[in-house]
Amino acid sequence: MILAGDVGGTKTILALFGAGKDGYTCVKKERYASADFATFNELLGLFLGNANHPQVSVVSIGVAGPIVEGDCHATNLPWLLNRSEIGQYVGTQKVFLINDLEASAWGLLALPEQLFVELNPDAEVSKGNHAVIAAGTGLGEAIMAWGGTKHHIIATEGGHSDFSPRNAQEIALLTFMLAKYPDHVSYERLVSGEGLVNIYRFLEQSGYATADASIEKQLLEQDAAAVIGEIGVTGGDALCVEAVRLFCRLYGAEAGNLALKCLPYAGVYLAGGIAAKILPVLKAGHFMDAFLAKGRCRKILQRLSVKVCIEPEVALLGALDYALSRAVTL
């Protein structure tokens, strides 16, 4: 049996997959709020207990954070995931920890075409590299480098690169953000769930529109990013609408930056929890306009496929695929 996982700053999904005549199928899956647990091992113990401590041969977990010598300090959680500890806990020496975007990349390669939505009507797909960018609790980026016969997945921490404003509004946004984060303003501070809230507050402070009292109440009582995103898509409030549009422009600009660095002629993938939820706004052109606004290199980007993945558990499925590719004997 394989234990696969997707560990993120907001949620953690763990699942058990058992072998059958048609391959591996999910026999148990649970979703947890990551912040409810002091350590990953505490969460893992609860899951294994609920599953009656099954015999697990392989563990494969995608984690939102850099993998150093096989272990991971999660970026947006006070967790250290240690392979040896996890292996002792579960009872196997086959433990794989990979970056969450690496896990997503493995999953993306295996998904059927109907789980993607194309944003670029002029796309021309050919063999070559892929780029993956995923906004959720944070901003993840990865490169899938084409090696002639298969893709080699390269995890990065590109979401933490410096935010670079492109116009007067974005210069004002950077000034606003520097007051909050004086040491460093990254793209993740804006193209993420937290980032959407930051954008909303910037627009409010800059006088774009007056905040609605009922929405402010929702922001205090619920997931603020989810509230802004939902209202911004449905068009119920001027601040929320513009916040989502500006979010899409910044998302597109950074996706374009990533594309220029790896020339993904096989396409750019948008994963993460946010893209599918704001798909109508992404399709309206705000994202692609910013993606293509690269001056002399516009023509290069015009031909690239840019697809939104609408499978919410692509990283979990990718962690499973990674295990199957690496564990010769399960």
Buried (B, 14 or more C-beta within 10 A) or exposed (E): BBBBBBBBBBBBBBBBBEEEEEEBEBEBBBEBEBEEBEBBBEBBBBBBEEBEEBEBBBBBBBBBBBBEEEBBBBBBBEBBBBBEBBBEBBEBEBBBBBBBBBBBBBBBBEBEEEBBBBBBEEBEEEEBBBBBBBBBBBBBBBBBBBEEEEBEBBBBBBBBBEBEBEEEBBEBBBEBBEEEEEEEBBBBBBBBBBBBBBBBBBBBEEEBBEBBEEBBEBBEEEBBBBBBBBBBBEEEBBBBBBBBBBBBBBBBBBBBBBBBBBBBBBBBBBBBBBBBBBBEBBBBBBBBEBBBBBEEBEEBBBEBBBBBBBBBBBBBBBBBBBBBEEBEEE
